[in-house]
Amino acid sequence: MKYNFLHILLMLCALISVDNIIAQDLDGDIQKCALTAGNDVTYLKDFVVKLDAAPVNQKPPVFRTSLALRKGVIYRFSVCNGDYSDGEAVLRLYDEANLLLSTFYPETGKEYKSISFLCQKSAAYTVVISFKEGKKGNAVGILSYVNK
């Protein structure tokens, strides 16, 4: 009886330890990515993304979330690939159905880790994060505002 109780107790401790290690890695990834936004910003929100590879002949999976942004504020969006990501993360910002900005422009091949956005109207906006070529990946997106 004592052996079973001790065994169960050790298993629970091991599970809690693994959970804490994973949470610490995630916190470290968020902090590291937040630093790429620069020293002139204040952190607002993070987006932790983990997506599977696109199935054959299907659209790639995407992460999508809505944000309420205020007119006259300069926001900075940053995106960082996870350590074990197969794909390269791309962050896009939409106003209704219009693409406003992206961290990657395939026409020019230009890629940015952080991009700033001067909000022209208070409204709901959509952030979409996906991985190039529909590859499997994990990433962190950061929303900050630029200090004036």
C-alpha positions as CSV (number, residue, x, y, z in Angstrom):
1,M,0.0,0.0,0.0
2,K,2.8,2.4,1.0
3,Y,4.7,1.5,-2.2
4,N,1.7,2.3,-4.4
5,F,1.1,5.6,-2.7
6,L,4.8,6.6,-3.1
7,H,4.8,5.5,-6.7
8,I,1.8,7.6,-7.5
9,L,3.2,10.6,-5.6
10,L,6.5,10.4,-7.6
11,M,4.6,10.2,-10.9
12,L,2.6,13.3,-10.0
13,C,5.8,15.2,-9.1
14,A,7.4,14.2,-12.4
15,L,4.3,15.4,-14.4
16,I,4.3,18.7,-12.6
17,S,8.1,19.2,-13.2
18,V,7.7,18.5,-17.0
19,D,4.8,20.9,-17.2
20,N,6.9,23.6,-15.5
21,I,9.8,23.0,-17.8
22,I,7.6,23.4,-20.9
23,A,6.1,26.6,-19.5
24,Q,9.5,28.0,-18.8
25,D,10.6,27.3,-22.3
26,L,7.5,29.0,-23.7
27,D,8.0,32.0,-21.4
28,G,11.6,32.3,-22.6
29,D,10.5,32.2,-26.3
30,I,8.0,34.9,-25.6
31,Q,10.5,37.1,-23.9
32,K,13.1,36.5,-26.6
33,C,10.6,37.5,-29.3
34,A,9.4,40.5,-27.4
35,L,13.0,41.8,-27.4
36,T,13.1,41.8,-31.2
37,A,10.4,44.5,-31.2
38,G,12.9,47.0,-29.9
39,N,13.4,49.2,-26.9
40,D,10.9,51.8,-27.9
41,V,7.8,49.7,-27.4
42,T,5.5,48.5,-24.6
43,Y,4.4,44.8,-24.8
44,L,0.7,44.3,-25.1
45,K,-0.1,40.7,-26.1
46,D,1.5,37.5,-27.4
47,F,0.3,34.8,-29.8
48,V,1.7,31.3,-29.3
49,V,1.2,29.3,-32.5
50,K,1.7,25.6,-33.3
51,L,0.4,24.3,-36.6
52,D,0.6,21.0,-38.4
53,A,1.8,20.6,-41.9
54,A,-0.8,21.2,-44.7
55,P,-2.4,18.0,-45.9
56,V,-1.8,17.1,-49.5
57,N,-3.9,19.3,-51.9
58,Q,-5.4,21.3,-49.1
59,K,-5.0,24.8,-47.8
60,P,-2.4,25.2,-45.1
61,P,-3.7,25.6,-41.6
62,V,-3.5,29.1,-40.1
63,F,-3.8,30.8,-36.7
64,R,-6.3,33.6,-36.7
65,T,-7.3,36.1,-33.9
66,S,-9.2,39.4,-33.8
67,L,-7.9,42.5,-32.1
68,A,-9.4,45.9,-31.3
69,L,-6.9,48.6,-32.3
70,R,-7.2,52.3,-31.7
71,K,-6.8,55.1,-34.2
72,G,-3.6,57.2,-33.9
73,V,-1.6,54.5,-32.1
74,I,1.5,53.0,-33.7
75,Y,1.5,49.2,-33.1
76,R,4.5,46.9,-33.8
77,F,4.0,43.3,-34.7
78,S,6.8,40.8,-34.3
79,V,7.1,37.1,-35.2
80,C,9.7,34.6,-34.2
81,N,10.1,31.0,-35.2
82,G,10.2,28.3,-32.5
83,D,13.5,26.4,-32.1
84,Y,12.0,23.2,-33.6
85,S,9.9,24.7,-36.4
86,D,10.1,23.2,-39.8
87,G,8.4,26.2,-41.4
88,E,9.1,30.0,-41.4
89,A,6.3,32.0,-39.7
90,V,4.6,34.8,-41.6
91,L,2.3,37.3,-39.8
92,R,-0.3,39.2,-41.7
93,L,-2.7,42.0,-40.6
94,Y,-6.1,42.4,-42.2
95,D,-8.8,45.1,-42.0
96,E,-12.0,43.2,-42.9
97,A,-10.8,41.4,-46.1
98,N,-7.9,43.8,-47.0
99,L,-4.3,42.8,-46.4
100,L,-2.7,45.8,-44.6
101,L,0.8,44.5,-43.9
102,S,2.8,41.3,-43.8
103,T,6.2,40.2,-42.4
104,F,6.9,38.5,-45.8
105,Y,6.2,39.7,-49.4
106,P,6.7,36.9,-51.9
107,E,6.8,39.3,-54.8
108,T,10.0,40.9,-53.6
109,G,11.3,38.2,-51.2
110,K,11.5,40.8,-48.4
111,E,11.1,39.4,-44.9
112,Y,10.8,41.4,-41.7
113,K,10.9,40.1,-38.1
114,S,9.0,43.3,-36.9
115,I,6.7,45.7,-38.7
116,S,5.0,48.9,-37.5
117,F,1.5,49.9,-38.2
118,L,0.0,53.4,-37.7
119,C,-3.7,52.6,-37.0
120,Q,-5.9,54.9,-39.2
121,K,-9.2,54.0,-37.6
122,S,-10.4,52.3,-34.4
123,A,-11.8,49.0,-35.5
124,A,-11.5,45.2,-35.3
125,Y,-8.5,43.8,-37.1
126,T,-7.4,40.2,-37.8
127,V,-4.0,38.8,-37.2
128,V,-3.2,35.7,-39.2
129,I,0.0,33.6,-38.7
130,S,0.9,30.8,-41.0
131,F,4.0,29.0,-42.2
132,K,5.6,29.3,-45.6
133,E,4.8,26.4,-48.0
134,G,2.3,25.0,-45.5
135,K,5.1,23.4,-43.4
136,K,4.6,22.3,-39.8
137,G,5.8,24.8,-37.3
138,N,5.6,26.7,-34.0
139,A,6.1,30.4,-33.5
140,V,5.5,33.4,-31.2
141,G,3.8,36.6,-32.4
142,I,4.1,39.8,-30.3
143,L,1.9,42.9,-30.3
144,S,3.4,46.0,-28.8
145,Y,2.7,49.7,-29.1
146,V,5.4,52.2,-30.0
147,N,6.1,54.7,-27.1
148,K,6.0,58.3,-28.3
